[in-house]
Structures are given as C-alpha cells and as structure tokens.
Amino acid sequence: MILFKNAEVYTPDHIGKKDVLLAGTKIIAIDDSIEMPLNLNVKVIDATGLKLTPGLIDAHVHIAGAGGEGGPATRTPEMQLSHMIEAGVTTVIGCLGTDGMTRSVESVLMKVKSLRQEGVSAWMYTGAYQIPTPTVTGEVGKDIATIEEIIGVGEIAISDHRSSWPTADELIRLTEHARVGGMLGGKAGIVNIHLGDQESDPFQLLYDVIEKSQKMLKLTQFIPTHCNRNDYTLEFAKEYGKRGGFVDITTSSYPYFPEYEVKPSKAILELINAGVPLERITFTSDACGSLPGFDDKGNLVKLEMGLPKSILTELTDAVLEEKLPLEKALKVATSNVADVLKLKQKGRVEVGKDADVVLFNDKFNIMYMTAMGVLFVEEGKALKKGSYER
C-alpha cells in the first residue's frame, strides 16, 4: 500500500489538496486526510508541494520499432521501458506503421506482452499503413474480438505517398469490421488514420465514408493523427473537430520539422479557440517511428526518431508558455484518450481506477510515479529499467 499525503490532486480536474491511497493495483481512497493503523504495511510519502495527476496515456507508439524509408539501416529500434518512465507514461498503445511488409503484427503483440510483464499497461492496433492490412488471424474484426490486447486497427494511411490510397468502399468495409470486432470484444474498435501532406482536405475521404455508409458510420469511429503536420492540415482539422471528429496532435515531430509542424502546445489553443471541444483533442507521440523528410522529387532527405517524453514537454509548454490551465492540458493525454479508446480503468484519479499516478514538482519534473500500484520513480529517481537496459 502507498499513501500520498497532502498532494494537489488533478483527476484531471483540480480537486485541491488530498491524500490518495493505493492498494494492490487500484486507487482505493481519496480524502482530505487518510490515517492508517500503525500495524499495516503502508509506505507513506509526503507529497506537499507536488501535483498528483493520472499517468499519461500515449496512444500511438511504434513499440516494436518502425521506419525503414531510407533502407534497412534506417529501421528504428524497439521502445525501452525507460522511455515510458522518463515521460510519465503509464499506458501505451502500440502500432506497426509504414512497414507492414517486413515487420509483423505479431511482433507488436509480443512487445505489448513484454511491457505488461515489466509492469506497465499496453494495448495495440492490428494492421499497418496498407489496405489490405496485415493481421494475426487473417481478419481485422476477428483480431479485435478475440485477442485481448488488440483494441482497434491502424495506422491506416491516407493522403500520403506511402499510402495504398484506399477507396471509400474499402475503408467502409475495414471500419465496419473493426466496429463489429469491437462490439464483440467489448472494445473501442477504433480506426487510427495516418494523415499525409495532401494539400486538399485530407479528411474528405472520411466524410465520403460517412456519406456513402448513409451515416451508419460516424466520424467518432476514427482517430486521425498528425493533424498538426502543417498549418493547412490543422485548418482542415478545426472543421473536422467541429463536425464531431477526434483530432490527434503528434508531439514528437515538432522539434525536427519546425518549418512545417504546428507546435503542439500552440495547436491545442488554436483548436479550442476555433470551437473544437477540448474533449475531442488528444496528444500522442508517434514515438519510435521514423520521422522522415522528403524533397519535391520524393527522395528521403532527413530522418529522425521521436520519444514519448515529447508529450510531457508539450503539456508543460501548454501550461507554462501558453497559460492553459493544467486541468485542461492534462485531459489531452489522460481522460480524453481513455474515453476515446474505452479504457475504463485509465485516465483518471478516482477510487476504483488503476493505480497509475504521476507526481510533479512546479517545474514539471517527475518526482514519483506508480504504474498499477508499483513505484517506478521515487524522489525523482527511476527505480526500474527494462530488460537489457543498463
């Protein structure tokens, strides 16, 4: 059992100074003052001056590696456990990405299992950029319905030179299979969409899917990501968000492509000011995926790799530089993500939820972190490393 005393608690809503008690894998009590009998084995931590928040959720990570656009030597490595710890991320959603040809969905699945064994929470999308998309069982819906770790399909690429350019009919069929698989498996059955650099409205295909399905499918069936990849895509995203869709902002690519990317901390404000409800905005890192740059002839001229910590960096900038209240900034990487993906035990500091919490000081340095009730960071020092990390 772990008892945090006198923390400023954000659920992500700010509820003031509270004590928070963790037992096993759950949050079991939140109160103004919690006193424990002396004969119980409780680790008591004085959290005075610290902000206690939900553990961050990173819903787009190439956990088993990705890349390869520049040849075999440009394949990115697997994500390490330490990358999550330094980022305050307690839950990840893995995906395959561009390379659905030499990499496999099975390798992502095994990485999910390994992260769970190391003590954090992980799920994944089946599939890759291409349609037809790779799966484990041979069918998207069956993967989602029958494999516990799989909650949706993606990232399916549209409006990109690496996309298979699916038609509306093909995307309808894929989305319907994901939806039914989600219903049968009690999951989100979401379709994660990769947006490319198409200068015309990249969301038009999604609108076409809704109209052609006679509005039986909804925009909320999709999570389009990379919505801040340039200023014109963000403008289209504002309209998409106001029409009811989710808007996902990629945090890891901004430092590498500042001439194109809209800084995520600023993108939140732009979306909110344009009338997009905060609850429809999410942050994901696209970590461990390659961040390629191409010239006008399609030649690869630049290749970088992001990390999960970029989410925390941009949340910090949103609060300290853009003056967005912390309780609002937190939602894009906690409760909003949990709601979209139907991760009912994640994203909030509430009694009965999983004991995933992070405690920050005023500079947003991580002082304590628990995942499923186990301390991963104590007094600012990481207590654990992943397999083969030194």
C-alpha positions in Angstrom: 0.0 0.0 0.0 1.2 3.5 -0.8 -0.3 6.7 0.8 0.5 10.0 -0.8 -0.2 12.8 1.8 -1.1 16.5 1.1 -0.9 16.3 -2.7 -2.6 18.8 -5.1 -4.7 16.4 -6.9 -5.8 16.7 -10.6 -8.2 14.0 -11.6 -7.5 15.6 -14.2 -10.0 18.2 -12.8 -8.4 20.1 -9.9 -9.9 18.9 -6.6 -7.5 20.6 -4.2 -5.2 19.1 -1.5 -6.0 15.5 -0.8 -4.5 12.2 0.5 -4.5 9.4 -2.1 -4.3 5.7 -1.0 -3.2 3.0 -3.4 -3.6 -0.7 -2.6 -2.7 -3.5 -4.9 -3.3 -2.3 -8.5 -6.1 0.2 -7.6 -6.8 3.6 -6.1 -8.9 2.8 -3.0 -9.3 6.1 -1.2 -9.1 9.9 -1.9 -9.9 12.1 1.1 -8.9 15.3 2.8 -7.0 13.2 5.4 -6.3 9.5 5.5 -4.8 8.0 8.6 -3.7 4.3 8.6 -3.4 1.9 11.5 0.3 1.5 12.6 0.2 -2.3 12.2 -0.4 -2.0 8.5 2.4 -2.1 6.0 1.9 1.2 4.3 4.5 3.4 2.5 3.7 7.0 3.4 5.0 9.7 1.1 4.8 13.4 1.9 3.6 14.9 -1.4 3.4 18.5 0.0 4.0 20.9 -2.9 3.6 18.3 -5.6 0.8 17.9 -8.2 -0.7 14.4 -8.4 -2.1 13.5 -11.8 -3.2 10.5 -13.8 -0.4 8.6 -15.5 -0.2 9.8 -19.1 -1.5 7.6 -21.9 0.4 7.6 -25.2 -1.9 6.1 -27.8 0.4 6.0 -30.8 3.8 4.4 -30.2 5.8 2.2 -32.5 6.8 0.0 -29.6 8.4 -2.8 -31.7 10.2 -0.3 -34.0 9.3 1.2 -37.3 10.9 3.2 -40.1 13.0 1.9 -42.9 12.1 4.5 -45.5 15.8 5.0 -46.1 16.7 1.3 -46.3 17.4 -1.4 -43.8 19.9 0.6 -41.8 17.1 3.2 -41.0 14.8 0.8 -39.2 14.1 2.2 -35.7 14.7 0.1 -32.5 12.0 -1.1 -30.1 10.9 1.3 -27.3 12.5 0.8 -24.0 10.7 0.8 -20.7 12.8 3.8 -19.5 11.3 5.8 -22.4 7.9 5.5 -20.7 9.2 6.1 -17.2 11.0 9.4 -18.1 7.8 10.6 -19.8 5.4 9.9 -17.0 3.6 7.5 -19.4 2.0 4.5 -17.7 -0.1 3.2 -20.7 0.9 2.8 -24.4 -0.9 1.8 -27.5 1.4 0.1 -30.0 1.1 0.2 -33.8 3.0 -1.1 -36.8 3.1 1.9 -39.3 4.7 2.2 -42.7 6.3 -1.2 -42.8 3.6 -3.8 -43.0 5.7 -5.9 -45.3 8.9 -6.9 -43.4 7.5 -6.3 -39.9 4.6 -8.1 -38.4 1.6 -7.5 -36.2 2.8 -10.5 -34.1 6.0 -8.7 -33.2 3.9 -5.7 -31.9 1.8 -8.1 -29.9 4.8 -9.7 -28.2 6.1 -6.3 -27.3 2.8 -5.5 -25.7 3.0 -8.7 -23.7 6.6 -7.8 -22.6 5.7 -4.3 -21.5 2.9 -5.8 -19.4 5.3 -8.2 -17.9 7.6 -5.3 -17.0 4.7 -3.7 -15.0 3.1 -1.1 -17.2 -0.1 -1.2 -19.3 -0.1 -1.7 -23.0 -2.5 -2.4 -25.9 -2.2 -2.2 -29.6 -3.7 -1.7 -33.1 -3.7 -4.5 -35.6 -2.8 -3.6 -39.2 -0.4 -1.2 -40.8 -0.5 1.6 -43.5 -1.7 -0.7 -46.2 -5.2 -2.0 -47.2 -5.5 -5.0 -47.3 -3.8 -4.7 -43.9 -1.8 -7.4 -42.1 -3.4 -9.1 -39.2 -2.8 -12.0 -36.8 -5.9 -14.1 -37.5 -6.4 -13.1 -41.1 -9.3 -10.6 -40.4 -9.3 -7.3 -38.6 -12.6 -7.9 -36.8 -11.5 -11.3 -35.5 -8.2 -9.8 -34.2 -10.1 -7.2 -32.2 -12.8 -9.5 -31.0 -10.6 -12.4 -29.9 -7.1 -11.0 -29.0 -7.3 -9.3 -25.6 -4.5 -6.8 -26.3 -5.9 -5.6 -29.7 -8.4 -2.7 -29.4 -8.6 -1.3 -33.0 -6.8 -1.1 -36.3 -4.2 1.3 -37.7 -2.5 3.3 -38.5 -4.2 3.2 -41.9 -2.5 5.7 -44.2 -4.5 8.2 -46.4 -3.4 11.3 -48.2 0.3 10.2 -48.3 2.6 9.0 -51.0 3.2 5.9 -48.8 -0.5 5.1 -48.6 -2.2 2.4 -50.6 -4.9 5.0 -51.4 -7.9 3.1 -50.2 -11.3 3.9 -51.7 -14.3 4.9 -49.7 -15.7 1.4 -50.2 -12.5 -0.3 -48.9 -12.4 2.0 -45.9 -16.1 1.4 -45.1 -15.5 -2.4 -45.2 -12.4 -2.1 -42.9 -14.2 0.3 -40.5 -17.3 -2.0 -40.3 -15.2 -5.0 -39.5 -13.3 -3.0 -36.8 -16.6 -1.8 -35.3 -18.2 -5.2 -35.1 -15.0 -6.7 -33.7 -15.0 -4.0 -31.1 -18.7 -4.7 -30.2 -18.0 -8.4 -29.9 -14.8 -7.9 -27.8 -16.1 -5.1 -25.7 -13.6 -2.7 -27.1 -13.4 0.6 -28.9 -12.9 -1.0 -32.4 -11.4 2.3 -33.4 -9.7 3.0 -36.8 -6.5 5.0 -36.4 -5.8 7.1 -39.5 -2.4 8.4 -40.7 -2.7 11.8 -42.4 -0.2 12.7 -45.0 0.7 16.0 -46.7 -2.1 16.2 -49.2 -2.8 19.9 -49.8 -6.5 19.4 -50.4 -8.7 18.4 -47.4 -7.2 15.2 -46.1 -10.4 14.5 -44.2 -12.5 14.3 -47.3 -12.2 10.5 -47.6 -13.6 10.2 -44.1 -16.5 12.4 -44.9 -17.1 10.3 -48.0 -17.1 7.1 -45.9 -19.8 8.6 -43.6 -22.0 9.7 -46.5 -21.6 6.5 -48.5 -22.5 4.5 -45.5 -25.7 6.6 -45.3 -24.3 7.9 -42.0 -24.5 4.5 -40.4 -20.8 5.0 -39.6 -19.7 8.1 -37.6 -16.6 10.3 -37.5 -16.0 9.1 -33.9 -15.1 5.7 -35.4 -11.8 7.3 -36.5 -8.8 8.8 -34.8 -6.9 10.9 -37.5 -3.4 11.5 -36.3 -0.6 14.0 -37.4 -3.3 16.8 -37.6 -0.6 19.4 -36.8 1.8 18.2 -39.5 1.5 21.6 -41.3 -0.7 24.7 -41.0 -3.2 23.8 -43.7 -3.9 20.4 -42.2 -4.5 21.9 -38.9 -7.0 24.3 -40.5 -8.9 21.4 -42.0 -8.7 19.7 -38.6 -10.5 22.6 -37.0 -13.5 22.0 -39.2 -13.3 18.2 -38.7 -13.3 18.6 -34.9 -16.3 21.0 -35.0 -18.2 18.4 -37.1 -17.8 15.8 -34.4 -14.5 14.1 -35.1 -11.5 13.5 -32.9 -8.3 15.5 -33.6 -5.0 13.9 -32.6 -1.9 16.0 -32.4 1.6 14.5 -32.8 4.1 15.8 -30.3 7.4 14.2 -31.2 8.0 15.7 -34.7 7.8 19.4 -33.9 11.4 19.9 -32.8 12.7 18.2 -36.0 10.4 20.0 -38.5 9.6 23.4 -37.0 9.3 24.9 -40.5 6.3 22.7 -41.2 4.8 21.4 -38.0 2.5 23.5 -35.8 3.9 23.3 -32.2 1.5 21.0 -30.3 1.2 23.3 -27.2 0.0 26.1 -29.6 -2.2 23.7 -31.6 -4.3 23.0 -28.6 -5.1 26.7 -28.2 -5.8 27.1 -31.9 -8.2 24.2 -31.9 -10.0 25.4 -28.7 -10.2 29.0 -30.0 -11.7 27.7 -33.3 -14.5 26.0 -31.4 -13.3 22.4 -31.2 -14.4 20.9 -27.9 -11.5 20.1 -25.7 -12.8 16.5 -25.2 -12.1 15.8 -28.9 -8.4 16.7 -28.8 -5.7 14.2 -27.9 -1.9 14.2 -27.8 0.2 11.2 -29.0 3.9 11.0 -29.5 4.4 8.7 -32.6 7.4 7.7 -30.6 10.0 5.2 -32.1 8.5 5.7 -35.5 10.7 7.3 -38.1 10.1 11.0 -38.8 11.1 11.3 -42.5 11.5 14.4 -44.6 11.2 14.1 -48.4 12.1 16.6 -51.2 9.9 17.6 -54.1 11.0 14.5 -56.0 10.1 12.1 -53.2 13.7 11.5 -52.2 14.4 11.0 -48.5 16.5 13.9 -47.2 16.0 13.7 -43.4 15.2 11.0 -40.9 14.6 11.5 -37.1 13.0 9.5 -34.3 10.8 10.8 -31.5 10.2 9.7 -27.9 7.2 9.5 -25.6 8.7 12.3 -23.4 7.6 14.8 -26.1 4.0 14.6 -24.7 5.2 15.8 -21.3 7.3 18.5 -23.0 4.4 19.9 -24.9 2.0 19.6 -22.0 4.5 21.6 -19.9 4.8 24.3 -22.6 1.0 24.5 -22.9 0.7 25.3 -19.2 3.8 27.4 -18.7 4.1 29.2 -22.0 0.5 29.2 -23.4 -1.1 29.6 -20.0 -3.6 26.8 -20.5 -4.8 25.6 -17.1 -3.2 22.3 -16.1 -6.6 20.6 -15.6 -7.4 21.3 -19.3 -3.9 20.5 -20.7 -3.9 17.1 -18.8 -7.1 15.9 -20.5 -5.5 15.6 -23.9 -3.1 12.8 -22.6 -5.3 11.3 -19.9 -9.1 11.3 -19.7 -9.8 12.2 -23.4 -7.6 9.3 -24.6 -9.1 6.8 -22.1 -12.6 7.8 -23.2 -11.9 7.6 -27.0 -10.3 4.1 -26.6 -12.8 2.9 -23.9 -10.0 2.2 -21.4 -12.4 2.4 -18.5 -9.8 1.9 -15.8 -7.4 4.5 -17.1 -7.0 8.3 -17.5 -8.5 9.5 -14.1 -7.5 9.6 -10.5 -10.7 8.1 -9.0 -11.5 5.4 -6.5 -11.6 2.1 -8.3 -9.4 3.1 -11.2 -6.0 1.6 -11.8 -3.3 3.0 -9.6 -1.4 4.9 -12.3 -0.3 8.2 -11.0 2.4 10.8 -11.5 3.6 13.5 -9.1 5.3 16.6 -10.5 7.0 19.5 -8.9 6.4 23.1 -10.0 8.9 22.6 -12.9 7.1 19.5 -14.1 9.9 17.2 -13.1 8.6 13.7 -12.2 9.2 13.1 -8.5 7.1 10.0 -8.1 5.3 7.6 -10.5 3.3 4.5 -10.0 2.1 2.0 -12.6 -0.5 -0.5 -11.4 0.3 0.5 -7.8 4.0 -0.1 -8.1 6.6 2.7 -7.6 8.6 3.3 -10.8 10.0 6.7 -9.7 10.8 7.8 -6.2 12.3 11.2 -5.2 13.0 11.9 -8.8 14.9 8.7 -9.5 13.8 5.9 -11.7 13.6 2.6 -9.8 13.2 0.2 -12.7 14.7 -0.4 -16.2 13.6 -2.7 -19.0 15.1 -5.9 -20.0 18.7 -5.5 -21.4 18.8 -1.8 -20.4 21.9 -0.7 -18.5 
